[in-house]
Amino acid sequence: MRRADRLFELVALLRSRPIMRAEDLAAALEVTPRTVYRDIAALQAQGLPIEGAAGIGYAVRGKLDLPPLTFGNDELEALALGLAYVEQVGDKALTAAARAAHAKIETAWMGVVPGGALNRPLRASQRPERRLARHGELLRMALRQKREVSFRYEDRVGSTTTRSVRPLALWAFSEGWLLVSWCTTRRDFRVFRVDRMGSVAAGPVFEDDDERSFAAYLRRAHPRTARSVRKSKKQ
């Protein structure tokens, strides 16, 4: 791992808990405690408000920010491909946001990477009918605000039902978009094809519930993915 990447991970770990021992930081970063001591000293020398000492633990006191991001070639290519994909499959607002993000990155990196930071030979294509439906923006807002949504749904044999759900995640895949949800009608997790939804309307705000969360859905339907998510949060 590059030192710059390790420093960003170190900052993320320090933000995650009130106080952390060097031994725990070293284990999470897969380095020696001595390396952690050096990295902490380097961050403190840059003026970051980290307090503590070896053998006691470290804590953040105040706002903790790092200098502007630097990206490697693989990271720039991942960004280029990801933004290109969003432009192909997102709703109108997401497409505009992807283009704006692309422009901001190019502006920030102008002159640093010859030809532009994201001018990479990586492209993404998707059929127009696979783009997120017009009500995708409403669903994204409902996810952000934790609001229930109601809609008419047509299943694969043409039967129509009315549903009320707690939206948990929007999932893009090669054939379109899925809404992962807790269905208050069926009182269980349900996954709906977004292109089969109609008359979508936002409802009341709901409270978080561990048993009806996206993490709970993954534990039941995709245990391998859930394990990967838990592992990445620990790193």
Secondary structure, 3 states (H helix, E strand, C coil): CCHHHHHHHHHHHHHHCCCECHHHHHHHHCCCHHHHHHHHHHHHHCCCCEEEECCCEEEECCCCCCCCCCCCHHHHHHHHHHHHHHHHHCCHHHHHHHHHHHHHHHHHCCCCCCCCCCCCCCCCCCCHHHCCCCCHHHHHHHHHHCEEEEEEEECCCCCEEEEEEEEEEEEEECCEEEEEEEECCCCEEEEEEHHHEEEEEEEEECCCCHHHCHHHHHHHHCHHHHHHHHHHHHC
